[in-house]
Amino acid sequence: MNALAGAAALSESSFYSSHALPVARASIHRARNRRASTTQGAAGAPRSRARAARRRAAATTMINFLLLVSRQGKTRLTKWYESYAAKEKARIVREITATVLARAPKMCNFVEWRNKKIIYKRYASLFFIVCVDAEDNELITLEMIHLYVEVLDRYFGNVCELDIIFNFHKAYYILDEIFVGGELCESSKKEVLSVCAQMDELMEEREEDKAAGGSSGRVRK
């Protein structure tokens, strides 16, 4: 009897040791996974909230006008989202160009102008200058400028001032794809470039149709 009891106790202990240990390990792993997922969720929540806050700030930021000016003070592109008279536009361009070019490279990129703010960023030989309302976010505006520059750079391939000069109509088209009414409309660089590629294909087809029509007309004569 004692031997049987000892054997039963031994088999029972071996049963529990062989089954309880994996169960305990599994429960420990589940607890660790729960803690890890909770930690990741807690860490990812501030990032998602920050991204949502940036989107809301970009949606409320409205550009009054945008200027592209060279280091020599030549205006390469202008886009107006508010109504100004022609003389007022020329006066604004002269005033803002002189103000931005006179600033040292290490000075702040934000300038108070009248009851608005001028935010600019230099890329190579071009100054990208934007005017926004006084209560708008400066850093969000810089990100909007950088988005436009990145799309130009990917479209032209290492964009330079000559690309803007000889292809200004494409620069305007890209600008109109990103901003509508002075507000950020499309933040996806891939989507903007896809639309530009489709437009280029359409223009090439039109050029081919014109060339084919012209050659057939000459043959008929």
C-alpha positions in Angstrom: 0.0 0.0 0.0 2.7 2.4 0.9 4.5 1.6 -2.3 1.3 2.1 -4.3 0.7 5.4 -2.5 4.2 6.5 -3.2 3.9 5.6 -6.8 0.6 7.4 -7.1 2.1 10.5 -5.4 5.1 10.3 -7.7 3.0 10.0 -10.9 0.7 12.8 -9.7 3.7 15.1 -9.0 5.2 14.2 -12.4 1.8 14.9 -14.0 1.5 18.3 -12.4 5.1 19.2 -13.2 4.8 18.1 -16.8 1.5 20.0 -17.3 1.5 22.8 -14.9 4.9 24.2 -16.0 3.9 24.7 -19.7 0.6 26.3 -18.5 2.5 28.6 -16.2 4.9 29.5 -18.9 2.0 30.2 -21.3 0.3 32.4 -18.8 3.6 34.3 -18.2 4.0 34.8 -21.9 0.4 36.1 -22.2 1.0 38.5 -19.4 4.2 39.8 -21.0 2.4 40.2 -24.4 -0.4 42.1 -22.7 2.1 44.4 -21.0 4.0 44.9 -24.3 0.9 45.7 -26.2 -0.3 48.1 -23.5 3.2 49.8 -23.6 3.1 50.0 -27.4 -0.4 51.4 -27.4 0.5 54.0 -24.8 3.6 54.9 -26.8 1.7 55.0 -30.1 -1.1 57.1 -28.8 0.9 60.3 -28.4 2.2 59.9 -32.0 -1.2 59.4 -33.4 -2.5 62.4 -31.4 0.4 64.5 -32.7 -0.3 63.5 -36.3 -3.9 64.3 -35.9 -3.1 67.7 -34.4 -0.7 68.4 -37.3 -3.5 67.5 -39.8 -5.9 69.8 -38.0 -3.4 72.7 -37.9 -2.6 72.2 -41.6 -6.3 72.2 -42.4 -6.8 75.5 -40.6 -3.7 77.2 -42.0 -4.5 79.3 -45.0 -1.9 80.8 -47.3 -2.6 84.3 -48.5 0.0 84.3 -51.2 3.2 82.4 -52.2 6.4 83.8 -53.8 9.4 82.2 -55.3 12.3 84.6 -55.4 15.9 84.1 -56.5 18.9 85.4 -54.6 19.2 88.2 -57.1 15.7 89.4 -56.3 14.1 88.0 -59.4 10.5 86.7 -59.0 10.1 83.3 -60.5 6.6 82.4 -59.4 3.7 84.1 -57.7 0.4 82.7 -56.5 -2.2 84.9 -54.9 -5.1 83.4 -52.8 -6.5 86.8 -51.8 -7.6 89.6 -54.0 -5.1 92.5 -54.5 -4.9 95.2 -57.1 -2.1 95.0 -59.6 -0.2 97.9 -58.1 -0.6 96.5 -54.6 0.8 93.1 -55.7 3.9 94.8 -57.2 4.4 96.8 -54.0 4.0 93.7 -51.8 6.5 91.7 -54.0 9.1 94.5 -53.8 8.6 95.0 -50.0 8.8 91.3 -49.1 11.6 90.6 -51.4 13.7 93.4 -50.0 12.9 92.3 -46.4 13.7 88.6 -46.9 16.9 89.2 -48.9 18.2 91.6 -46.3 18.0 89.0 -43.5 21.1 87.0 -42.4 21.1 83.3 -43.0 21.0 82.5 -39.2 18.1 84.8 -38.5 14.6 83.5 -37.8 12.5 82.4 -40.8 9.4 84.1 -39.4 8.8 87.8 -40.0 5.9 89.9 -38.7 4.5 91.9 -41.6 1.5 94.3 -41.2 -1.1 92.2 -39.4 0.2 88.9 -40.9 3.3 86.7 -40.8 5.9 86.0 -43.5 7.4 82.6 -43.4 10.2 81.7 -45.8 12.7 79.0 -46.4 15.7 79.0 -48.7 16.4 76.0 -51.0 19.6 76.3 -53.1 19.2 79.6 -54.9 15.5 80.1 -54.4 13.5 81.6 -51.5 10.1 80.1 -50.9 8.0 82.8 -49.2 4.6 82.3 -47.8 2.2 84.8 -46.1 -0.2 83.5 -43.6 -2.5 85.0 -40.9 -1.0 86.1 -37.6 -2.6 83.2 -35.6 -1.5 80.4 -38.0 1.2 77.9 -37.0 4.6 78.8 -38.3 6.0 75.2 -38.2 3.1 73.8 -40.0 3.6 76.4 -42.7 7.2 75.4 -43.0 6.1 71.8 -43.5 3.7 72.8 -46.2 6.5 74.7 -48.0 8.8 71.6 -47.6 6.0 69.4 -49.1 5.9 71.5 -52.2 9.6 71.5 -52.6 9.8 67.7 -52.1 7.2 67.2 -54.9 9.1 69.5 -57.2 12.3 67.7 -56.5 10.8 64.3 -57.2 9.1 65.5 -60.3 12.0 67.3 -61.9 14.8 65.2 -60.3 17.0 67.5 -58.1 15.0 70.6 -59.0 16.9 73.8 -59.7 16.0 77.4 -60.6 16.2 76.7 -64.3 13.5 74.0 -64.0 11.1 76.6 -62.5 12.0 79.1 -65.2 11.5 76.9 -68.2 8.7 74.8 -66.8 6.8 77.3 -64.7 3.4 76.0 -65.9 4.3 72.6 -64.4 5.3 74.3 -61.1 1.9 76.0 -61.1 0.1 72.8 -61.8 1.9 71.0 -59.0 1.1 73.9 -56.7 -2.6 73.7 -57.6 -2.7 70.0 -56.9 -1.4 70.5 -53.4 -3.1 73.8 -52.4 -6.7 74.8 -53.2 -7.9 78.2 -52.1 -4.7 78.6 -50.0 -5.4 75.5 -48.0 -3.6 72.2 -48.0 -5.7 69.8 -50.1 -3.4 66.9 -50.9 -0.6 65.9 -48.6 0.4 62.7 -50.4 3.4 63.2 -52.6 2.7 59.9 -54.4 -0.8 61.0 -55.3 0.3 64.4 -56.6 3.1 62.8 -58.7 0.6 60.2 -60.1 -1.8 63.0 -61.2 1.2 64.9 -62.8 2.3 61.8 -64.7 -1.3 61.3 -66.0 -1.3 64.9 -67.1 2.0 64.5 -68.9 0.7 61.4 -70.7 -2.4 63.4 -71.8 -0.2 66.3 -73.1 2.0 63.9 -75.0 -1.1 62.3 -76.6 -2.4 65.7 -77.7 1.0 66.6 -79.2 1.1 63.3 -81.1 -2.5 64.0 -82.4 -1.6 67.5 -83.5 1.5 66.2 -85.2 -0.5 63.4 -87.0 -3.2 65.9 -88.0 -0.6 68.3 -89.4 1.2 65.7 -91.4 -2.1 64.3 -92.8 -3.1 67.8 -93.8 0.1 68.4 -95.7 -0.2 65.1 -97.5 -3.7 65.9 -98.7 -2.5 69.2 -100.1 
